[in-house]
Amino acid sequence: MSEIEHAEFSKIVTSRYSIPQIITNEWIDKMLCCADSKEGMSLAKTFENFGICYRDLSNCDLSTLDEKHFLKLAFNSSTIFPSNDKMPQGVCTNQILEFGKNPMLGIKKLNKEGYDGFGISVATIDFGFQDFNHTEFNGSDIEIIDLFGDTGSHYHPDGVLSNLCGQNIGVAPKVKVYHYNTYMGRGEKVDKATLIILQDILNKVQNNIKIRAVNISAPLLRNNSLIKAYNDQEKNRLKEVFSQPFLEIINKLKQVGCEVITSDRFGQDFSCCDINFIDKKLTKPDFYKNSDYIDKVSFVSGGKVIPEFATKKGYKYEPVGCFSWSIPQAVGMYALALQVNKNLTWKDFAYICKQTSIVKDEVRLANPEEIIKQAKRLNLKIN
């Protein structure tokens, strides 16, 4: 963790757009609106992700903002806010950050009862992780494996690992995690690295290191050719060709009890939802257009926090959830279920999650306490 790296990262983020002296509801809506151009869409995405993070707003006026619009703004512990008379009425940023640390769904209660991932090992494949000294990971059992030596560091694994095994945020705070650093971005280099990592995980499992799941908070393939494919038929053809060596290793891993969970596989049964700090209402993320959303079992990821990159104590509020933060929650919950039923496959787990889920605010939610009960019952039937 480096103060220089923190400064450089914040400089990159804040250079994308300026903040007006008077921040209004209309300005926020305009910034979040995707323009027709790729540049406009990229700007809107950056604003959605980083809003007023790293900004000194001490001379700004946010008093005309309503609470709903303020909660659309990403901010972090480094954001300097103005005096209370220049803030939206009723907004307390510290309360929002503290609320956002809760993994929700009664998971902390389960953790206190001993369902915390202890004795279960999983792997994560993500960008370079460096924030060991952040308070969120004090006590987390994370082993870093870098097979390439030049993978750098990024904020993304902070979100993945905190939702998986963080001591405040995480679903499974005592799970053993083998974190593999890989390259950032897309392309054949990333795919080649993923294939090498999966082979290394297979070698470990075959040598009696019982890794039960692999968390990849991304599509299995990052190949540029798929993005450039001129139609769906060509894209599917290329996907079948490029995915073949991956599927061979994934099937071998499954045969020895290790499940590989990518965003594609996760999305077959699961999704994510957002929570509103004010009324605690759950909502479907705007990006999720699929009509079968209500059939998917969701974990809460938007309206919560992740560690602020390259800090020791800072946190970042995330207005909108994503699969990246939901997949490690599901993998963490799988680890909790494996504590009571070692024979549980991911398919079994997904079925149990669906059968025990509850619907609230038109969102189908995972029900962790009932998942554990059902996993126990299934284990008794098997034995």
C-alpha positions in Angstrom: 0.0 0.0 0.0 1.5 3.3 -1.1 0.5 7.0 -0.4 2.1 7.7 -3.8 -0.1 5.2 -5.5 -3.2 6.6 -3.7 -2.3 10.1 -4.9 -1.7 8.9 -8.5 -4.9 7.0 -8.6 -6.9 9.9 -7.2 -5.3 12.2 -9.7 -6.4 9.9 -12.6 -10.0 9.8 -11.3 -10.3 13.5 -10.7 -8.8 14.5 -14.0 -11.8 13.1 -15.9 -14.3 15.8 -15.0 -14.7 18.9 -12.9 -17.1 19.5 -10.1 -19.3 22.6 -10.1 -19.4 24.9 -7.1 -23.1 24.3 -6.8 -24.0 20.6 -7.1 -27.6 20.1 -8.2 -30.0 17.2 -8.9 -30.0 18.2 -12.5 -26.2 18.1 -12.8 -26.0 14.6 -11.3 -28.7 13.4 -13.7 -26.9 14.9 -16.7 -23.6 13.3 -15.7 -25.2 9.9 -15.3 -27.0 10.1 -18.6 -25.2 7.9 -21.2 -24.4 10.0 -24.3 -24.5 8.6 -27.8 -20.7 8.6 -28.2 -18.4 6.1 -26.7 -16.5 8.9 -24.9 -19.8 10.1 -23.3 -20.7 6.6 -22.2 -17.2 6.2 -20.7 -17.5 9.5 -18.8 -20.9 8.5 -17.4 -19.5 5.2 -16.3 -16.5 6.9 -14.6 -18.9 9.3 -12.9 -21.2 6.5 -11.7 -18.1 4.6 -10.3 -16.3 7.6 -8.7 -18.7 10.5 -8.4 -17.2 12.8 -5.8 -14.4 10.5 -4.6 -11.1 12.2 -3.7 -12.7 15.6 -4.1 -12.3 18.6 -1.8 -15.9 20.0 -1.7 -15.3 22.3 1.3 -16.2 25.3 -0.9 -19.1 23.6 -2.7 -22.8 23.9 -2.1 -24.8 20.6 -2.0 -27.7 22.0 0.0 -30.2 21.8 -2.8 -29.7 18.1 -3.4 -32.4 15.8 -2.3 -31.3 12.6 -0.4 -32.2 10.4 -3.4 -29.8 12.2 -5.7 -27.0 12.4 -3.1 -27.2 8.6 -2.8 -26.4 8.4 -6.5 -23.0 9.9 -5.8 -20.1 7.6 -5.1 -17.8 9.1 -2.4 -15.1 7.8 -0.1 -13.3 8.6 3.1 -11.0 10.9 1.2 -13.9 13.1 0.1 -13.9 16.5 2.0 -17.4 17.7 2.5 -18.5 21.3 3.2 -20.1 22.5 6.5 -23.5 21.1 7.4 -25.4 24.1 6.1 -24.0 23.4 2.7 -25.0 19.7 2.8 -28.4 18.0 1.9 -30.7 18.0 4.9 -30.6 14.8 6.9 -27.5 13.4 5.1 -24.7 11.9 7.4 -21.9 10.5 5.3 -20.4 8.6 8.2 -23.7 6.8 8.8 -23.9 5.8 5.2 -20.4 4.4 5.2 -21.0 2.4 8.4 -24.3 1.1 7.2 -22.7 0.0 4.0 -20.2 -2.3 5.7 -23.0 -4.7 6.7 -23.1 -7.8 4.4 -26.9 -7.8 5.0 -29.3 -10.8 4.9 -28.5 -11.9 8.4 -25.0 -13.1 7.5 -23.3 -11.5 10.5 -25.6 -13.5 12.8 -24.5 -16.7 11.0 -20.9 -15.7 11.3 -21.3 -15.3 15.1 -22.8 -18.8 15.2 -19.6 -20.2 13.6 -20.7 -20.3 10.0 -17.8 -18.2 8.7 -16.0 -20.3 6.1 -13.5 -21.8 8.5 -11.9 -24.9 7.1 -13.0 -24.1 3.5 -10.5 -22.9 0.8 -11.4 -21.0 -2.4 -9.4 -19.2 -5.0 -9.9 -15.8 -6.7 -8.5 -14.7 -10.0 -8.4 -10.9 -10.3 -6.1 -8.0 -10.8 -3.1 -7.3 -8.5 -4.0 -7.0 -4.8 -1.9 -5.0 -2.4 -4.1 -3.7 0.4 -3.1 -6.2 3.1 -2.8 -3.6 5.7 -6.3 -2.2 5.3 -8.4 -2.8 8.5 -10.9 -4.7 6.4 -8.4 -7.5 5.9 -6.9 -7.7 9.4 -7.5 -11.3 10.3 -8.4 -12.5 6.7 -6.5 -15.5 5.5 -5.3 -14.4 2.0 -2.4 -15.9 0.2 -1.2 -14.0 -2.9 0.1 -16.0 -5.8 1.7 -14.0 -8.7 2.8 -16.4 -11.5 3.8 -13.5 -13.8 5.6 -10.9 -11.6 4.4 -7.8 -13.4 0.6 -7.7 -12.8 0.6 -4.3 -10.9 -2.2 -3.4 -8.5 -5.8 -2.3 -8.8 -8.8 -1.4 -6.6 -11.0 -4.2 -8.1 -9.7 -7.0 -5.9 -10.3 -4.8 -2.8 -14.1 -5.1 -3.7 -14.0 -8.8 -4.5 -12.0 -9.9 -1.5 -13.8 -7.6 1.0 -17.2 -9.0 -0.1 -15.8 -12.6 0.1 -13.6 -12.6 3.2 -13.5 -9.1 4.7 -13.8 -8.9 8.4 -16.6 -6.3 8.3 -18.0 -6.6 4.8 -17.3 -10.2 4.0 -19.7 -13.2 3.9 -17.0 -15.7 4.9 -14.4 -13.9 7.1 -12.5 -17.0 8.0 -12.4 -18.7 4.6 -8.9 -19.5 3.2 -8.3 -17.5 0.0 -5.7 -18.2 -2.7 -5.7 -14.9 -4.6 -4.1 -15.1 -8.1 -2.9 -11.8 -9.5 -3.5 -11.5 -13.2 -3.2 -8.9 -15.9 -5.6 -6.0 -16.2 -7.8 -5.4 -19.2 -8.8 -7.6 -22.0 -7.2 -9.6 -24.8 -5.3 -12.8 -25.5 -2.7 -12.1 -22.8 -5.4 -12.1 -20.1 -6.9 -15.3 -21.4 -3.5 -17.0 -21.5 -2.8 -16.0 -17.9 -6.2 -17.2 -16.8 -5.6 -20.6 -18.4 -2.2 -20.9 -16.7 -3.8 -20.0 -13.3 -6.6 -22.5 -13.7 -3.9 -25.2 -14.5 -2.0 -24.2 -11.3 -5.2 -24.5 -9.3 -5.9 -27.9 -10.8 -2.3 -29.0 -9.8 -2.9 -27.8 -6.3 -6.2 -29.7 -6.0 -4.7 -32.8 -7.4 -2.0 -32.5 -4.7 -4.6 -32.5 -2.0 -5.1 -28.8 -1.5 -8.8 -28.8 -1.3 -9.8 -25.6 -3.1 -13.6 -25.8 -3.5 -14.4 -22.8 -5.7 -12.7 -20.3 -8.0 -14.1 -16.8 -8.0 -13.7 -15.0 -11.4 -15.7 -11.7 -11.2 -15.6 -11.4 -15.0 -16.5 -13.4 -18.1 -14.4 -16.5 -18.6 -13.0 -15.1 -21.9 -11.6 -11.6 -22.3 -10.5 -12.0 -25.9 -10.6 -8.9 -28.1 -11.7 -11.0 -31.1 -15.1 -11.6 -29.4 -15.7 -7.9 -28.9 -14.9 -7.2 -32.5 -17.0 -10.0 -33.9 -19.3 -8.6 -36.6 -22.4 -10.6 -35.7 -23.7 -13.0 -33.0 -23.1 -16.1 -35.1 -19.5 -15.2 -35.5 -19.2 -14.3 -31.9 -20.6 -17.7 -30.8 -18.3 -19.5 -33.2 -15.2 -17.8 -31.9 -16.4 -18.2 -28.3 -16.7 -22.0 -28.8 -13.2 -22.2 -30.3 -11.5 -20.0 -27.7 -13.3 -21.6 -24.7 -12.5 -25.2 -25.4 -9.2 -25.4 -23.5 -10.8 -23.5 -20.6 -13.7 -25.9 -20.4 -11.4 -28.9 -20.4 -9.7 -27.6 -17.3 -12.9 -26.5 -15.7 -14.4 -30.0 -16.1 -11.3 -31.6 -14.6 -11.6 -29.2 -11.6 -15.3 -30.0 -11.2 -14.5 -33.8 -11.2 -12.2 -33.2 -8.2 -14.7 -31.0 -6.3 -13.7 -27.5 -7.4 -16.3 -25.3 -9.0 -15.3 -22.3 -11.3 -17.7 -19.4 -11.0 -17.5 -16.8 -13.7 -20.0 -13.9 -14.3 -21.5 -16.1 -17.1 -22.1 -19.0 -14.8 -23.2 -16.8 -11.9 -25.8 -15.1 -14.1 -27.5 -18.3 -14.9 -29.0 -18.5 -11.4 -28.0 -15.3 -9.5 -28.0 -11.5 -9.8 -27.5 -8.4 -7.6 -29.6 -5.6 -6.2 -29.2 -2.2 -4.6 -30.4 -0.9 -1.2 -31.5 2.6 -0.4 -29.9 3.8 2.8 -32.9 6.1 3.6 -35.8 3.6 3.5 -33.9 0.4 3.1 -35.9 -0.4 0.0 -34.3 -2.9 -2.5 -34.2 -2.1 -6.2 -33.0 -3.8 -9.4 -29.9 -2.1 -10.9 -30.7 0.0 -14.0 -28.2 -2.0 -16.1 -30.1 -5.2 -15.6 -32.7 -5.3 -18.4 -33.5 -9.0 -18.5 -37.1 -9.9 -18.1 -36.3 -12.9 -16.0 -34.7 -10.9 -13.2 -37.2 -12.0 -10.6 -36.2 -15.6 -11.2 -32.6 -14.8 -10.2 -31.5 -15.0 -6.6 -29.9 -11.7 -5.6 -27.2 -10.5 -3.1 -27.1 -6.9 -2.0 -24.1 -5.0 -3.5 -25.2 -1.5 -4.4 -25.7 1.0 -1.6 -22.8 -0.6 0.3 -19.1 0.0 0.6 -15.7 -1.5 -0.4 -12.3 -0.5 1.0 -10.9 2.7 -0.4 -7.9 1.8 -2.6 -4.4 2.2 -1.2 -5.6 3.3 2.3 -5.4 1.7 5.7 -8.9 2.6 7.0 -10.8 4.3 4.2 -14.0 3.1 2.6 -15.8 3.9 -0.6 -19.6 4.1 -1.0 -20.9 2.2 -4.1 -24.3 3.6 -5.3 -24.9 0.8 -7.8 -24.2 -2.9 -7.4 -22.6 -5.2 -9.9 -21.8 -8.9 -10.5 -18.2 -8.2 -9.5 -19.2 -7.7 -5.9 -22.1 -10.2 -5.9 -20.1 -13.2 -7.2 -17.8 -13.2 -4.1 -20.8 -13.0 -1.9 -22.3 -16.1 -3.5 -19.0 -17.9 -3.4 -18.7 -16.9 0.3 -22.2 -18.2 1.0 -21.2 -21.4 -0.8 -18.3 -21.7 1.6 -20.6 -21.4 4.5 -22.9 -24.1 3.1 -19.8 -26.4 2.5 -19.0 -26.2 6.2 -22.2 -28.2 6.9 -22.2 -30.2 3.7 -18.9 -31.0 2.1 -20.7 -32.9 -0.8 -22.6 -29.8 -2.0 -22.0 -29.0 -5.7 -22.6 -25.5 -7.1 -25.7 -26.8 -8.8 -27.0 -28.1 -5.5 -26.2 -24.8 -3.9 -28.0 -22.7 -6.6 -31.0 -25.0 -6.3 -31.1 -24.5 -2.5 -30.7 -20.8 -2.9 -33.7 -20.6 -5.2 -35.9 -22.9 -3.1 -35.2 -20.9 0.2 -35.2 -17.4 -1.3 -37.7 -14.7 -0.3 -39.2 -11.9 -2.5 -39.0 -8.4 -1.1 -39.6 -5.2 -3.1 -39.9 -7.3 -6.3 -36.3 -8.6 -5.7 -35.7 -12.3 -5.0 -33.2 -12.4 -2.1 -30.9 -15.1 -0.9 -31.9 -16.4 2.5 -28.6 -17.4 4.2 -30.1 -18.9 7.4 -32.4 -21.2 5.4 -29.6 -22.1 3.0 -27.6 -23.4 5.9 -30.6 -25.3 7.3 -31.4 -26.9 3.9 -27.7 -27.8 3.3 -27.7 -29.6 6.7 -30.9 -31.5 5.8 -29.5 -32.5 2.4 -26.3 -33.7 4.2 -28.4 -35.9 6.6 -30.2 -37.5 3.6 -27.0 -38.3 1.8 -25.5 -39.8 4.9 
